[in-house]
Amino acid sequence: MENAVTDRAFLHAVLDAAGDAIILADRDGMIMRANPAASMMFGYAAEDMIGESLNMLMPEALATRHDGFMQHHIETGEKRIIGIGREVEGQRRDGTVFPLHLSIGRAEVDGSLMFVGILHDLTKRTQTEAALARSQRLDAIGQMTGGIAHDFNNLLTVIIGNLELLETRTREDAQTTLIRDALEAAELGADLTSRLMIFARRNTLKSVKSDLRKLCDATLVILERTLGEQITIKTDYAPVTSLVLVDPGQLQSALMNLALNARHAMNGKGRLLISIADVTIDDSYMAQEIDVEPGHYVRLSVSDDGAGMTPQAQKHAFEPFFTTKSESGGSGLGLSMVYGFVRQTGGHVTLYSEEGLGTSFGLYFPALSESAVANERSLAAGKVAQTPFGHGRTVLVVEDNPIVRKLSVARIRDLGFEVEEAVSGDEAYSMLTSGLDVDIVFSDLIMPGNLSGYDLAAKLATDFPQLKVLLTSGYASDIVAARLPHGRTHEVLHKPYRQSDLVLRLQALLDDDSDG
């Protein structure tokens, strides 16, 4: 008896400690036990899963076949995946489908057949593979494009040279006009290949130590006239930023390209925000990108509140000749030039966009000096609590991305807060109206369901005015704040952010509460 009790205690400890989801089910596919990792993975409370069919954790297409698979195995003993494992799809409580690796074992206990499934979430691996494939595709296109552009330049050199020689030997005006037209066309071709070489990172850069703020200000003088009066341009520069090694002409060209694309996305009317700040990329960097070195960077962000981009458009945005400007006949080289230039400088480009809400590009340039970063850290150190300060308070984290949500929960718990979780604005509002008592709601802006972060903030302002709200988004904060409903403003934490940024925002909310 004592051994049985010890074995059960050991089993419970293993289930609770496991990082992967572990689910026990009977021969009919009814869930008998689910560990905490399973609860977190699928978004159900463990007690709500007990007694329910395994089909609740599967997309409909798999669920309709699952019972047949189990019955076939029980009747024939055929082991299709028992002890082998395979990749399948799971379905969370909010309906999102995600990839996972499933291993199944079986056992008989007191004559009853039981199955145990071990499930590992492959979302992060899939995202990493997709980012790597995107990077490799762009590199391959760049190499091919660079080779073609190089050969084409050689041809154009011969064409332009012979046309110029012919022009000097021709006396007839009609022939001279034809030659000059041909020369102009050839020079346009040379300009095209030059832009292709930028994407291929084979262009010769004239890099100098530069302050991005000064370069941007100089470009804004031109942009304000070019974009028109119906586009409001605002800048948000950090008080101190590091110098970068950059080609001023190429930087200004990149900024012009992004601004003109934004004007098109906003249909000639809207808000454009240009922000510059020092950032640090480390293991907690959340852009889910590949091929970016850790270190200190200066980030130049260009954000608009235009039409946004479809997921398909985002996937191909930096490829040469890809364009969404079918009506205006865009060349499709603007973003590819920006990408190639920043990468050749040793930097990185990120893209964050949602249809109907806008787009934000982040250009990361390696910082030449850590002085600005060190100064920023020293200023933050005086404000950031050295010990957890959230004891006795509760934060509701509202985030549909499970990886981001898991990290947010861990970060906030490290600060001493109790944490509750919701996967959508709808679920968060339901939890609060059902009596959940929290001090702060920390919500993403873009989520599935009826209530986005905007809508949730508006409803909480009316129904729970005592609640503090901290919003987070990949968009620039000023663009976000301008679009909040009813003109109400909330703190917006810009992704990716560091722990010190989160601490300062949470402390500010609590300090404001104590002052009131």
Secondary structure, 3 states (H helix, E strand, C coil): CHHHHHHHHHHHHHHHHCCCEEEEEECCCEEEEECHHHHHHHCCCHHHHCCCEHHHHCCHHHHHHHHHHHHHHHHHCCCCCECCCEEEEEECCCCCEEEEEEEEEEEEECCEEEEEEEEEECHHHHHHHHHHHHHHHHHHHHHHHHHHHHHHHHHHHHHHHHHHHHHHCCCCHHHHHHHHHHHHHHHHHHHHHHHHHHHCCCCCCCCEEECHHHHHHHHHHHHHHHHCCCEEEEEEECCCCCCEEECHHHHHHHHHHHHHHHHHHCCCCEEEEEEEEEEEECCCCCCCCCCCCCEEEEEEEEEECCCCCCHHHHHHCCCCCCCCCCCCCCCCCHHHHHHHHHHHCCCEEEEEEECCCEEEEEEEEEECCCHHHHHHHHHHHHHCCCCCCCCCCEEEEECCCHHHHHHHHHHHHHCCCEEEEECCHHHHHHHHHCCCCCCEEEEECCCCCCCCHHHHHHHHHHHCCCCEEEEEECCCHHHHHHCCHHHCCCEEEECCCCHHHHHHHHHHHHHHHHHC
